[in-house]
């Protein structure tokens, strides 16, 4: 129901009609339009349509979210996939348009629920990177991209192309050299002449504990390989580890999770695919919607800056031999994030909001999206762990739908409207958004007079400081007169914010205060010297 434009207080108007007509409003609208939504009888509709303050009464139309398709009959949606809102009991996402590498024990190349191709085998001389006797890599692949085909389970990004890269043997073990071999091969897809084989995201649900601090890209071969690969455009998602300790420890870090170039993934337990901690314990006794007891975490600010959380306990997914199994670990959490990144890069043949971003920017986009989801629904995340506060595990990943439409927040604080100044080069100051994707550059448009619809007389640019403050002044003086100014800021997704306009006057003849002439003091008298 929509009110007529003459209704100035729609909330109060709705309350009056609830009492007089006898309904309960499900939603009240006061900004985008004035009105409400409610379940109404035919008689109530008749009464409201006869109301002179009611413009229209419309039936509710059903909408389907763009980017999802119907879930196939007999398809199982794992709890983790539901928990990050990548699927529901009736819908699932579509295939990403990018290739994703699973650097692991290999992948079952014949599994009917996977779209998987040969990548590279760094363990044996056999040509195929098959998951011969372990199942770990196949499980990871299913969480990322199990098909929506009416059998088995559905992944976060169903039917996305998985490229198998085998670096672990049948016992799930492998050397650093084998891992570097896999990273090197993945990087080669970005530098050859075939653009179709480019790998955009790599999942590494593996790691080891080192007995020394994290070394630089120049000194650590594994980190150097990852640094070079991220520079080529590959985003790396890495399991944080399962020792219930700090993966970013200064003395015994878990690698490669501790490298700042990767997105480290911690694990939460979820038994019902829903927020709120109302489910039973998981299959191995973990509390619903709490950090998993085995999960590593970030202990430092630097570690937290590249950490995110995802479901990782009792996760149902594909397994070797065409089978399915439940496994637990941060290894199971990481592919939820990997798949979310692939959707952000592109889905159903269309570019996504991450398409033009660097790996470092993608890492921060994932974290920003996860934090933004909490502003929509504060219980979306997980419950506190008394032994280790939630932020150490990172925000819960979110498979958001649609492009980034968040505009930066920019203000023009000085000069305020109505200011009269004698300074022909006044300072313009304000604040600018410093969230991920917000560009540091701020532009100030200065117009002659009160009209800002035409071309700016001056265009000033500056860079915001770390605290978000900015300041800029014209180099050459402005003539006496009235001016209008506004500040602008953009982000990497093309969203732009403009501050309210400030109108001020320059008048060089104006004094800043009233001067009072002081009467001159008489000269001191001389006194004759008395002996």
N, C-alpha and C positions, 0 to 999 in steps of 0.2 A: 504494500500500500504506500502511495506517495502523496504527501501533503501538497497543498497549493503553495505558491511562493509567498503568500501573505502570512503563513504560519511562521512565527519567529522563534518559538521555543518548542521544537518537535518532541523533545523528551517529555515535557509536561503535557503536551497535547496527547501523546500516546497514553500516558498514565490516566488521563481523564477518560479516554475512550475504553481503556481496559475495564474501568469501573462501570461505565455506563452501558457498554455493549456486551461485556462479559467474556473477554478472551484474555489470553496471556501472550504477550509479544515474545517471540523467540529471539529476535534481533531488533535492536533500535538503531536507526540510521540518523545521524545528525550532521555529517560533514559532506560526503560525496553526494548525498541526496537527503531529503527530509522524509522520514517515513518509518515503517516497521515491517517485519515479517511475522506471520502468525498463522496457525491453523484456524480457519474460519468456516462456519456453517453458511449455507445459502442465505439464511435470513440475516446473518451478521454482514455478509457481503452486500446485501441489499441496503441495509441501514447505512453502511459506510459510504456506499456510492451516492446515497442521497445527502450525505454530509457536505455542506458548502465549502468546508476547509479541506476536503479530500479531492485531490486531482484525479488519481487513477487507482484502481484496484486490479492487480495482475496476478494470474496464477504463477506458481513457481515452476521454472523450466529446469530440467536436469542437464548438467554439463559433465563432460568427460575430460579429465586432465590431458593436456597435450603432451605427447612424448611417451605415453603408456599404451599398451594394448591389452586385450583380454587375456587372462590367464587360461591356458589350455586345461581342458578337463583332465582330472586325475593327476595334475601337477602338484608337487609338494613345494611349499615356500618355506625354506629354512628360517628359523627364528632370527638369525642374524640379519638376513636379507630384509625381513619385515621390520626389524628394530631400527635400521637406518633409513627406513621409508623408501626403499628401492622397489618394493612390491607390496601388494595387499592380498587379501584372499581372493580377489577377482581380477587384479591387474598386475602387469609386469612391465619393466622397461624394455627398450629395444637395443639392438646390437650397436656397439660403438663403431665408429668409422676408422678407428686406429688399431694398430697391431700392438699386442701386449706380450712381453716375454715372461715366461715363468722360469727363472733361473733356480733349478732345484734338482730333484732326483729323476727328472724326466717326466713325461706325461704319457698316459695310456693313449697311444695314437689311434686306437680302434674303438675308443669308448663312444657308444652311440649318442651320449648326451653332450659331447664336446665337439666344437669346431677347432681342431688342433692340427698344426702342420709341423713338419720337421724343421728344427732349427739347427742345433749343433750339439755334438756329443764331446764333452771334454773329459770323460772318464775312461772310455774304452775306444778302441779303433773301429768299433762297429759304426756303421753310417747313421743309424737312427737313434734319436735321443729318447728311447722308450723307457717308461717307468717299469723296469723289469721285475723288481721284487720288493719295492718299498711302499709305494702308494701315496707318499707325502705330496709329491708334485701334482699328481692327479687330483688330490683333494683340494689343493690350492686353486687349481685351474677351474674346478667346478664352482667354487664360491664366486670366482670372477665372472664366469661366462656359461654355466650350464644352460642348455637350451630350454626354451619354452615350447616343448614338443609333446606334451601330454603324458610324459613318463619320467619317473625319477624326480629330480629336484630342479629348481630354476635358480640361476645365478643373479648377481646384481646387474650385470650387463649381458643378458642372454644372447648366445650365439656370436659374441665377439671373437675375433680370431685370436687364438692362443698360439704362440710360437714356443715350442719346447726347447729349452736349453739345459742339457744334463751336465751338472757339475758335482752331484753327490752319487755315491754308489748304492748298492742294494741295501746296505745297513744305514743309509742316511748320512754317511760321512764323506768328507772331501777335503782336499788341501786348498790352501789359499791360492795356489797356482791354478787350480782348476776353476776356482771362482773368477779369477782374473781372466782366464781363458774365455769364460762365458761372457763377462763384461766386454772384453775386447771384440768378440764376435757380434754382440748386440750393437756396439758402436760402429762396426763396419757396415751395418745396414744403413746407417745415416750418411755414410761417405761414398757409397758406391753409386753407380749410374742408375740404379733401379729405385725410383721413388715409391713404388708400390710395396716394397718389402721393409720400409722404414719402421722401426720399432719406436714407439713414443713413450711407453711406460714399461718398467721392469719390476717384477715382484721378486724379492729375495727374502724368503722365510728361512733364513739361516744366519749363523753367526758364531763367534767364538770370543772368549774372554782373553784379553791381552794383559800382560803384567807391567805395562808401562803406560804413560799418558798418551793421549791422541797426538800423533805426529802430523806435520803439515802435508799438503799435497805433494810437495817436492821430496819428502823424506820417506813416506809410507807408500809402498807400491800399490797396495789395494786401494787406498784413498786416492792415489794419483790416477788410477784407472777410472775410478768413479768420477773424479773431477773432470777428466777429459771427456767421459761419456756424457755427463750432464751438460758440459759445454757444447756438445754436439746436438743436444736437444732431448736427451732421454731423462725422464723423471724416475727416480728410484724410491721404491717403497720397501722398507726393511722391518722385519719383526724385531721388537725391542728385547726379546729374550725371556726366559722362563725361570729365573733364579730368585725372584722376589727381591731384587736388589737394584741399585741405580745403574742403568746402562751407561750413564755418562760419568761414572766414577773417575776421579783424577788419577787413581792408582791402578785400577783394574777395569777399564772400560769394556763394554760389550761392542764388538765391531762386526759389521760396519754400522750398527745402529747409532753409535756415538758421533759419526761423521756429520757435520752440520749440513752437508750437501744433500742428505737423504731425509725422507719423512719417516721417522721412527714411530711404530705402531704398538701401543700397549693393548692389553686385553681386559674387557669387562665380561662378566657373566650375565647371561640373559636366558631365562627359561621359557618365556611366553611370547617373545617378539613385541612386547609392549612396554611403554615407559611406566614408571611409578613404583617399581619394586613390589608389585602385588602378586607375582607368580611364585610357584613352589621353587624349591632348590633345583639346581640343574642335575644332570645325570650323574655327576661326580660330587654332589653335595655343596656346590657353590651357591651363595645367596644371590637371588635375583637382583639385577641392576646394581651390582657392586663391582668394584675392581676385582678381577680374578686374583686369588691368593698367590698364584704362581707368577703373576706378571711382573716384569721389570718396570721401572718408572724413571722419570727424570728427577735428578736431585739439584740441578742448577738452573739458573735463568737461561743460560745458553742452550742447555738441553731441552728445556721446555719450549723454546722458540721453534723447534722442529719436531714436536711430539703431538700425536693425536691418538685417540682411543677408538676401538671398534670391538664388536662381539667376538669372543675367541674361545668360549667354553662349550663343549658338547655340540660342536658345529656339524651338521649333517651335510655331506657333499659327496661328489663322485669319488670313486676309488679304483685302483687298478683291477684289471680283469673284467671291466664293465660293471663293477659293483658299486655300492654306496656304503659309507661308514661315517661314524661320529668320531671326531678327534678334537683335542683341546690344546691350546697354546697360543702364544702371540703369532705363531706361524699361521694360525687360522684367522686371526684378526686382520693381519696385513692385507690379504686379498680383498677384503671388503673395501678397504681404502683404495687399493689399486684400481678396482673396477669403477669406483666413484670418480676417480681421475679420468678414466677413459670416457665416461659419459660426459664429463665436463669438457673434454677435448672434441667430442662430436658424437652424435647419436642419430640413427636412422638416416644417415647420409647428409645430415646438416651439421654445420660448424657449431661448436659449443662456446660458452663464455671463456674457456681456457685456451682456445685455439691459438691465439697470438702471444701467449705468455711463455716465459722462460720456465725451466724446471724450478728455479728458486721462487718465482712468482706463483707457480702452481701450488707449491708447498704451502705458502702463506694464504692462498685462496682457499685451500681445503680447511685450514684452521679458522679462517675468517668466516667461512660458511657455517662451520660447526658452532662457532660462538654465536653467530646470528640466529641460528635455529633456537637457541635458548631464549632469545628475546621474544620469539614467537610463542614459545611454550616452555616455561621454566622447568618443567619436569621431564623434558625430553632427554636430558642427560642422565647420569647415574648418581647413586647415592654416596654420601661421604664415607671414606674409610678413616676411622679414628687414628690409625697408625700412620697414614700418609695422606695429606689433603688432596682433594680431587685434582687441583691444577697440575700436580706432578704427573698425572696420567694423561693429561691433555684433554681437550674437549672431544665429545663423541662425534664421530664423522657423520655427515648427512649427505645423502644422495639427492641433492636439491634438483628441482625441476625448473628449467627455464633459464634465460640469460640473467646476468647481473644487471639490475636496474637501480642499484643503490647509488645515489648521487653524493658527492662530497659535501662537507658542511663548511661554508666560507662566510665570514663576516667582515664588514667594514665598520670599524669602531670609531675611527677618527679620520677626517673631521665629522662631527655629528651634524645633522641637519639643523640649519639656522646659525651655524658658526659664522662670525665675521672676523676676519684675520687681516693683519697688515703684511703677513709673510707671503711673498709671491711664489715661494717654492714650499708649500705646506707638506708636511709628512702625512702619508696615508698609512694607517696601521689597522691590523685586525688579526683574525685567526683563520687557519685553513685546516681542512681535514687531513689527518695523518694516518688514516686506516690503510690497510693493504689496498693497493691499486690507485690510491689518490696521488696524483702527481704533485711534486714539490713546488712546481711553478704556479705562481699566482699572478693574474693579470688585472690591472686597474684601468678601466676606461674612464676618461675625463671628457665631459661634454660641455659645450658653451650653453649657458642658460639652463632652463628646466627640462628641455626635451632630450630624451635619451634614445629616440627612435632612429636618429640618423647616424652619421659617421662620427666617431669619437675625435675630439680635438687632439688629445694625447692618449697614447697607449703605453702604460708603464708596466714593466715586468719585474718580478723579484722572486726569491725562493724562501719558503717558510723555514723557520728554525725547527730544531728537534722537538720543542714544546708546542709546535703548531703556530707560534706567533710569526707575523711577517710585517715588514715596513718598507716603504719606498717613497721617494720624493722626486718631483720633476727636476731634471738637470738645468733646464733653462726656465726663467721666471714666467709666470702667467700674468697677463695684464689685469688691471682692476676690472671687476665684474662679477657676475653670478655664474657658478659652475655646478654641475651635477656629476657624481662619480659612483661607480659600482665596481665590486671585485668579482672575479671569476676564477674557478678552479675546475679541472677535469680529472677523470681517472682513466685507467688503461682500457676500460670497456666502452669508452666514449660518452659516459654520463658526465654532464656538466652542471655545476651549481653556480648561481649568481646571487650575490648579496642584495639586500634592499638598497635603493638609491639614496645617497646622501647629497643634499643641496647646501652649498655654502657660498660665501661672498668674500672676495678679496677687495679691500679698500685701504690703499696705502695711506690715506689721509686720516684714518681712524686711529685714535690713541687707545691704549689698553687701559687707561685710568685717568683720573683727574689730578692735575698737578696744582698744588697750593703754593703761591708765592710767599716765601718767608721774609719777614722784615729784617733788613740788615742790622746786625749788632753794631752799636757805636764802638769806635776804637777805644782801647783802654786809656784811662787817664794816667798821666805821669805824675808821680809824687816827688816833690823836692826831697833831696837827700837830707836827712837830719843827722847831724853828727852825734 
